[in-house]
Amino acid sequence: MTTVSHLECSKTGERYAAGKLHNLSSTGFPLLARYDLEKARQSWNREWIPSGPSSMWRYAPVLPVSKPSSIVSLGEGMTPLLRLRRLGETLGAANLYLKDDGVNPTGSFKARGLSCAISMAKELGVTKVAIPSAGNAASALAAYAAAAGMEAHIYMPSDVPQANYIECKSFGAQVTLVDGLISDCARIVAAKAPGEGWFDVSTLKEPYRIEGKKTMGYEIAEQFRWELPEAILYPTGGGVGIIGMWKAFEEMEALGWITSRRPKMIAVQAEGCMPVVRAFEKGEERAEFFENASTIASGLRVPKPLGDFLILRAVRESGGVALAVPDEESMRAGVDLAAREGVFAAPEGAACVAAMPKLLGSGVLKKEDRVVIYNTGAGLKYLEAYSTRFPRNAGGESDKLGGLITPR
Ligand SMILES: *Cc1c(COP(=O)(O)O)cnc(C)c1O
C-alpha cells in the first residue's frame, strides 16, 4: 500500500507526522504529503499499473491511505484521454487532446480529491465533515460522505448551479446557502467547525484532496506512455489541479518513470475572476484578492487562491503562462467543442478551448505540440449557463418541430 513518510509545510518545509489529522501548517500554509519514493521505486513497477484497479486507486503506493479497507471509492479517475481531431483542425492544432474528467462520479474531477480526503478522514476516525464550496466540491463531498456514512455540512453561494444544490440535498448533506462568495462560505466554516466538531475539508486546508487530484498527472503520463505532452491547459480556480499535477511529475521523476522535461502548465481563468493572471503578469509571487469576482464558470470563481504561490511557481518553472478569457467566448467554445467532438464540457473546461487561438497566435503553443485540454466537469451540471445560448421561446423552433418541448 502507501509509502507515505511524512507531511511537509509547502512554505517552510517544516515536517509533520503522517497518519494524523491535519489542517494548515503552524505558519498557516498548505501541508503536502511526502513519500519514501526510493522504497516505491524498488518495490513498484509502472508496468504493473494497468493490472491494478480501473480508478485512481491504481496509484495507491503514492496515495496516503494505509489500509485498503479505508478506501471510499465510487470509481473516480482513469477518465478518457480523447483525441480532438475535428476541433484541432479548425484551431490549427495538429495534436490536440481532451482529458475528460466530466465522466467522474458527481460529474467533476472534485471526486478525485474527495475520494482521497474522505478515505483518510475515515481512516483517522472522523465522523463529521464540513466544506465551503462553489458547487462541485460540495457535490463530491456529499457523495463520498454518504458512501462513508459520515455527516456532511455544506456552505455554498446561493447562486450555485441548481445541479449542485439538488445533488447535495439528495446525498443527505446539511446544506446552507450563503449570500456571498466561496470566501464568505469559508469564513463561516472556519468559525463553526471547531465548536461543532467538524473536520474542515476546504481546498488545501487539509492535505489529502490534493493527493487525489495529483492522480490527474499520473494518468496523463500513463495515457501518453510516460512521454508527457508539450502543454496542459488547466481551468484554474483554487489551482489544486495544477499544483497536484506538478507534484505528480516531481514524484514520477524520482520514481524514474519520466525525465525532467515538463509540459508547459497553462493556467486559464475567466476575465471576471483572474487573480492568478494578474499576479503572473505583474511578476508577483502571491495573488491579490480579486474584487467583485463574477463568472458563469463557478469553479473558477475563487478570488484569492490559498495556493497562489504554488500555482504561479508551477506555471513559471514550466515555461507556461496564465491567461483569461471572457465568459461569452467560453460558452461559445463549449458549444463548438460539443458540436465538433461530441463532448459536452463544463464552462471551465470550455474556457481552455476558448484560450487556444490566443496561445497558438502568440506562439506559446506550436501547431505540432501535443496539447491536453483538461476538462474538469460535465456540461450537464451547468444547464442554467448553457440555456442562455438556447432559449426555448413559445412559438419558436421547438414548436414547429411538433410542440413536444415547449408546453402550451
Ligand atoms: C473546482 C473546479 C475547478 C477549479 O479547480 P482547481 O483545481 O481548484 O483550480 C475547475 N473546474 C471545475 C468544473 C471545478 O469544479
The ligand as an SDF file (V2000), in Angstrom:
LIG
                    3D

 15 15  0  0  0  0  0  0  0  0999 V2000
  -13.2640   23.3010   -8.7200 C   0  0  0  0  0  0  0  0  0  0  0  0
  -13.3200   23.3550  -10.1820 C   0  0  0  0  0  0  0  0  0  0  0  0
  -12.2870   23.9550  -10.9240 C   0  0  0  0  0  0  0  0  0  0  0  0
  -11.1100   24.6180  -10.2850 C   0  0  0  0  0  0  0  0  0  0  0  0
  -10.2870   23.6480   -9.7150 O   0  0  0  0  0  0  0  0  0  0  0  0
   -8.9030   23.9520   -9.0480 P   0  0  0  0  0  0  0  0  0  0  0  0
   -8.0650   22.7570   -9.2750 O   0  0  0  0  0  0  0  0  0  0  0  0
   -9.1100   24.1870   -7.6030 O   0  0  0  0  0  0  0  0  0  0  0  0
   -8.3350   25.1640   -9.7260 O   0  0  0  0  0  0  0  0  0  0  0  0
  -12.3730   23.8920  -12.3010 C   0  0  0  0  0  0  0  0  0  0  0  0
  -13.4060   23.3110  -12.9210 N   0  0  0  0  0  0  0  0  0  0  0  0
  -14.4300   22.7330  -12.2550 C   0  0  0  0  0  0  0  0  0  0  0  0
  -15.5550   22.1120  -13.0280 C   0  0  0  0  0  0  0  0  0  0  0  0
  -14.4060   22.7250  -10.8570 C   0  0  0  0  0  0  0  0  0  0  0  0
  -15.4130   22.1300  -10.2060 O   0  0  0  0  0  0  0  0  0  0  0  0
  1  2  1  0
  2  3  1  0
  2 14  2  0
  3  4  1  0
  3 10  2  0
  4  5  1  0
  5  6  1  0
  6  7  2  0
  6  8  1  0
  6  9  1  0
 10 11  1  0
 11 12  2  0
 12 13  1  0
 12 14  1  0
 14 15  1  0
M  END
$$$$
